[in-house]
């Protein structure tokens, strides 16, 4: 468990506040930053830091879809950066645990928004709205969230956006303590769409409009019988991504690298998204024991560092 002094926290938040306008301008100019957010985490970064950065980027995209004006987008971006700052107060090693968390450990994890809120409140009234947003990220419209079981309009719009984006991002990238695997971001989208009572249809519609029904990194089967990974989602039609072909219809790798742009090929479409078990059967994922071993080794290196 680590404590952050108010001085260190103020310095960090002030630096992130300066970064927020750059995120807004970059995402407005093109989708390169969004593609980066949907890509693989850089090796050695863990997941808390890149997760928070990705949440900020994705939240800005969703907020823009919803028509939020610039100042609210800046606040949303900053809240995305710092919403999980309370994680530093969790017991050392909890976030890196590769086994399923026990009920008591989950209760400890659920204290994160409170820790984040309390830390951000020490920065004074200027950041009080950011603290309140961070405190509500894990609330749900139907009252099933935490820490206060807020419902409906009791939850700030910015917190609703961050809640949906945070949920999706945890599927788009692996977690040591969750049964999530690379390339299952599309599964996260499917789950979200079934939980509109928790996240809100308007928010979810904006999220799908930003990243598509088959987000970058998702594995899909095309109507041609080919298997591929989504490598780009076009803003003009996020439902028709560009797909890198990994296996031809005969289940062999293609003779030459090939990317199918579904926007330019209307006769081809995604017939279905693929699950982790599909990928393992196709030889595109290692068996569970190897995944557990690689996660365990990564955790060991992190603890030794």
Buried (B, 14 or more C-beta within 10 A) or exposed (E): EEEBEEEEBBEBBEEBBEBBEEBBEBBEEEBEBBBBBBBEBEEEEBBBBBBBBBBBBBBBBBBBBBEBEEEBBBBBBBBBBBBBBBBBBBEEEBBBBBEEBEEEBEEBBEBBBBBBBBBBBBBEEEBEBBBBBBBBBBBBBBBEBBBBEBBEEEBBBBBBBBBBBBBBBBBBBBBBBEEBBBBBBBBBBEEBBEBBEBBBEEBBBBBBBBBBBBBBBBBBBBEBEBBBBBBBBBEEEBBBBBBBBBBBEEEEEBEEEEEBBBBEBEEBEBEEBBBBEBBBEBEBBBEEEEBBEEBBEBBEEBEEE
